[in-house]
């Protein structure tokens, strides 16, 4: 038997002569069972400190070796991306 999303006739209740609603209420998240995968690594305080230290080391090396050129480039590209996404709003 094929396992997947239920057919529309199973989801939308049969209305006796009434017009169906515009759209059935959507569930938050994915509706199929077992579709979310559990992540093996959880965000701990130690992992957050390590990621923060790596970020600070990258910023410090950019400041020392490239005079903030890489950070400015990435910042400008981020602004371009935000403006591009705001266009589609």
HELIX and SHEET records of a PDB file:
HELIX    1   1 UNK A    8  UNK A   11  1                                   4    
HELIX    2   2 UNK A   45  UNK A   66  1                                  22    
HELIX    3   3 UNK A   69  UNK A   87  1                                  19    
END                                                                             
